[in-house]
Amino acid sequence: MELLKCVNINKSFGNKKILEDINLTVPRGKIIGLLGQNGTGKSTLIKIINDLLTATGGEVLVNGEKIGVESKKIISYLPERTYLDKSMTVDKVIEFFTDFYDNFDADKARRLLADLKLDTSLKLSKMSKGMQEKVQLVLVMSRKAELYILDEPLGGVDPATRDYILDTILSNFNEGASVIISTHLISDIERILDEVIFIDKGRIILHSDCDELRTKENASIDEIFRRMFRC
Amino acid sequence: MSFSFDNNIPIYIQLAEKLKIEIISGKLTTGERLLSVRDLALNYKVNPNTMQRALTELEEIGLIFTERTNGKFVTEDKGLVLKYKKQYADSLVNNFFKSMSDIGFSKQDAINFLKEEE
């Protein structure tokens, strides 16, 4: 059974159509890039999959079941903007995650944070933006999830931090789990992707294996994207 | 280990090439057991599926083989490794002659030039 299946997802806000007939199947063990320009519906789709927004039409199935409590247990989600209270210390946040998620591996999180030489008694608000992003990624990747959904994990961080983030994703996703990463920073991320989904004006316009696409177009995913969306 | 990849060329092809060089250069010796796909992927900082694909390529040309329960190994056939080594050297030499010819050296001139440089 597919890990994730979106069937005819539609979403409108008032008269404005945000997503139109999204059909999507995500198998196990893949890293998938959800690529699109700003404001094309990537985050909306991600929020629908996470049951944070309700689709106007269509349905989302995770392991064949409608989304809800069960799907939230097995999806580890990194939102675009943090929901954590920044006056909390990292120690407190780890406690919070331990209480909240029974598949959260606190030892693993502490180990990864120790690699970063991070003082866990520090409040989030006292850290740089890059460090806050790393902490949140570590927390999300320390859950033994079946599907990781990362919304713009590379936004606003320096290239060295981007490398750290990509490596952390690669070395920490569970075997058999899948990862969906939304971004518009394609050249940074394309080396780790199996598949790409191009989304434009609320529609999926391309869904392909990365290396097949490179062979067919004789270009990088970044270049193909630029050609397709030339302004 | 960190490598830069050319994003224009399928990553698995570039990976297969890198591993091939490891084998023909002798860094990976004949009969040597390879790391697991996952660990190799981590070393090269690529997706495990991409690494698997690169290994399949090398398996198809006989440079590595799988023992069902033990993992993957470099071929024990030294002749085969030598064959691929020569093939690779040939392509390097051809590229060299091609580049030299682009700047007006005949093949013989290029050889003479090499001898002088030695």
Interface residues (C-beta under 8 A of the other chain):
Chain A: G29 K30 I31 L166 D167 L170 S171 E175 S187 E190 R191 I192 L193 D194 C210 D211 E212 R214 T215 N218 A219 S220 I221 D222 E223
Chain B: F5 N7 N8 I9 P10 I11 Y12 I13 R38 A41 L42 K45 V46 N47 P48 N49 T50 R53
